Amino acid sequence: MPPFIPAHSTMILATGAMEMIFGLMLLNPETQVLAAWLLLALLVLFLPVHVHMLRSEEASLKLPKWILILRIPLQFALMYWVYQYTLG
């Protein structure tokens, strides 16, 4: 987690809960478009975390560099997938 983000533990719990709630909202046709936009915003907000993990040895969790690099294009692929739900 980048140092400029306050309350790391709280933020991790909150974003995890949001991911689950928004994911469940995708299952309901009435809330699907809203959930997709909220998930898309969350995925954009996660990008700095992925970059921080790539740049910081301590934050990398000892994951191989290639995995950390692969996570960034995967994030964009997930954004595109979620975007498909915003189209209704």
ZIRA-V414762 format. One line per field, one symbol per residue. phi: phi as a letter, one per 40 degrees, with the letter a starting at -180 (. if undefined). psi: psi as a letter, one per 30 degrees, with the letter a starting at -180 (. if undefined). burial: 1 if it has 24 or more other ideal C-beta (glycine too) atoms within 12 Angstrom, else 0. A space follows every 50 residues. Layout:
phi = ???
psi = ???
burial = ???
This chain:
phi = .dccccfdccccccccccdcccccccccdcbcccccccccccccccdccc cccccbccccfgccdcccccccccccccccccddcccg
psi = kkffklieeeeeeeeeeeeeeeeefffjffgeeeeeeeeeeeeeffefee eeeefkeeffggkkeeeeeffeeeeeeeeeeeeffff.
burial = 10000000000000100010010001000000001101110110010011 01110000000000000100110010011001001000
